Amino acid sequence: MTRRDALMAVAPDGTRQDTGQELAVSRFIEQFALSMAGLGFPRMAARVFVAVLISKDGLTAVELANQLKISRAAVSQAVRYLMQLGLVERQREPGQRHDHYRVTDGMWYEMFARRDEVFLRLEDNLADGIAALGDDSPGAARLDETRRFFEFIRGEVPKLMTRWRESQGETQGETRAEES
């Protein structure tokens, strides 16, 4: 009997049910995914992300579908979304027929470091909205506050990224990817 078999129980209908560690992991995936959904992440993408995040070496679409009990189409849509955000990457080993999805090293850092252009675009859009509404309107005042907030955040993110690298023992020009 394998460790996996020992963690699985057979239900009266003959299906296998998770027990022990697998049940705890499934609960963690669902709870963390709910937290991410609360931050605006699509729930399915959050579930896929958490499963990939905690995997040893990444997972295939089939493995994700089986683990999360979802369709491969749902996996495909979630992975596409996560790849656009730079949270997961697709890899295929030579001779393999299936792509593996894995979390990139330093992914949080990279995701936030690339936000500068997004903040700039938002600031430009907000300035356009202010001009369209006229400087004296209450809506323009709210847009201007929002623009100033994004401008502030854009100025602070590089400082935070530097502090993060320093806390991880990295110097200004080096990243985790360069160390591997």
Helices and strands as residue ranges (DSSP letters): H 3-7, E 8-10, E 16-18, H 20-38, H 43-54, E 59-60, H 61-68, H 72-85, E 88-91, E 100-103, H 107-113, H 115-133, H 138-167, H 176-179
